[in-house]
Amino acid sequence: MPIDWTSTLQEQAEFATRIAEDVAATLELPQLNDVQVLRLHRVVEQGASTFDRILDEMDQHDVDNDLIEAADGIADIWTSLSISTANKLRALQGLAPIEFPES
């Protein structure tokens, strides 16, 4: 049975967007401590890892470029979430944030 990449990516985009909203709200909580942020970061990394498996599966099939571009956008959301949670943890530990040049 062929994979419906359009539906898969729509579901993944909706999920990543909901997680991004939740992460942003959570990172704003003033009472958040480093243990909680570390747990949040691990959850984000698990989500990113799951999406990486989808990307790997897409690489094994002949997928249209528009779907590849959509998948790249979703991957960017996971990367941003990972950096945001890592930087919050670093801030709580008194370390400088991770900075990447704008591309």
Backbone torsions as a table, in degrees:
resi	resn	phi	psi	omega
1	MET	NA	123.8	-178.8
2	PRO	-69.3	152.1	180.0
3	ILE	-84.6	133.0	175.1
4	ASP	-86.2	91.3	-174.7
5	TRP	-65.2	-33.3	179.9
6	THR	-62.2	-49.9	179.3
7	SER	-64.4	-41.6	179.7
8	THR	-59.0	-46.2	-178.1
9	LEU	-71.2	-34.0	175.8
10	GLN	-62.8	-45.7	178.4
11	GLU	-62.3	-42.6	-179.9
12	GLN	-66.7	-37.4	178.6
13	ALA	-65.8	-43.3	178.3
14	GLU	-63.3	-43.0	179.8
15	PHE	-63.6	-48.1	-179.4
16	ALA	-62.1	-38.0	178.9
17	THR	-65.6	-43.0	177.6
18	ARG	-63.5	-43.1	178.6
19	ILE	-62.9	-42.2	179.9
20	ALA	-60.2	-41.6	178.2
21	GLU	-64.5	-43.8	179.2
22	ASP	-64.4	-43.0	179.9
23	VAL	-63.8	-45.3	-180.0
24	ALA	-59.1	-44.8	179.9
25	ALA	-65.7	-41.0	-179.2
26	THR	-65.3	-42.4	-178.2
27	LEU	-66.0	-17.1	178.4
28	GLU	-85.1	-11.2	-177.6
29	LEU	-65.8	126.3	-176.1
30	PRO	-68.3	-27.8	-176.8
31	GLN	-89.0	5.2	-178.4
32	LEU	-63.3	131.6	179.1
33	ASN	-112.0	173.2	-173.7
34	ASP	-64.8	-32.4	178.1
35	VAL	-65.8	-42.0	178.8
36	GLN	-65.9	-41.1	179.7
37	VAL	-67.3	-38.5	177.5
38	LEU	-61.0	-42.8	177.1
39	ARG	-62.7	-43.3	178.6
40	LEU	-61.9	-42.7	179.0
41	HIS	-61.3	-41.1	178.8
42	ARG	-64.0	-39.0	177.6
43	VAL	-63.0	-44.1	178.0
44	VAL	-61.1	-44.3	-180.0
45	GLU	-63.6	-35.4	176.4
46	GLN	-65.9	-41.7	177.1
47	GLY	-63.0	-42.3	178.6
48	ALA	-64.5	-40.4	179.2
49	SER	-63.9	-41.4	177.0
50	THR	-61.4	-44.0	179.9
51	PHE	-67.9	-33.6	175.9
52	ASP	-59.3	-36.8	177.6
53	ARG	-65.4	-36.1	175.9
54	ILE	-65.0	-43.2	177.7
55	LEU	-61.1	-41.8	177.4
56	ASP	-60.7	-41.7	178.8
57	GLU	-64.6	-40.5	178.4
58	MET	-62.3	-37.3	179.6
59	ASP	-62.8	-24.1	-178.7
60	GLN	-87.1	-2.8	-179.2
61	HIS	-124.1	161.7	176.5
62	ASP	-84.4	94.9	-174.9
63	VAL	-109.4	137.8	179.8
64	ASP	-57.7	150.4	-179.6
65	ASN	-61.3	-34.3	179.8
66	ASP	-63.7	-35.7	179.2
67	LEU	-72.2	-35.5	175.9
68	ILE	-63.2	-43.6	178.6
69	GLU	-63.2	-40.8	177.8
70	ALA	-63.4	-42.3	178.8
71	ALA	-63.5	-39.0	177.8
72	ASP	-62.3	-37.6	177.6
73	GLY	-64.4	-39.7	177.7
74	ILE	-67.3	-41.3	177.4
75	ALA	-60.7	-36.4	178.1
76	ASP	-63.7	-36.2	177.4
77	ILE	-61.8	-47.1	-179.7
78	TRP	-63.2	-39.4	178.0
79	THR	-63.0	-44.7	179.3
80	SER	-61.7	-41.7	178.4
81	LEU	-64.3	-40.1	179.1
82	SER	-62.8	-45.4	-180.0
83	ILE	-66.2	-41.6	-179.6
84	SER	-61.2	-46.1	-179.1
85	THR	-69.9	-38.6	177.8
86	ALA	-63.4	-41.2	-179.8
87	ASN	-68.4	-34.8	176.5
88	LYS	-65.0	-43.0	177.7
89	LEU	-62.0	-44.3	178.7
90	ARG	-61.6	-41.2	179.5
91	ALA	-62.8	-42.4	178.9
92	LEU	-65.9	-24.3	179.1
93	GLN	-93.7	2.6	178.7
94	GLY	78.0	21.8	-180.0
95	LEU	-102.6	158.6	177.9
96	ALA	-71.2	150.4	179.9
97	PRO	-72.1	159.2	171.6
98	ILE	-77.5	127.3	179.9
99	GLU	-123.0	138.0	177.2
100	PHE	-122.7	139.7	176.5
101	PRO	-65.0	145.5	176.9
102	GLU	-68.1	137.3	179.6
103	SER	-106.6	NA	NA
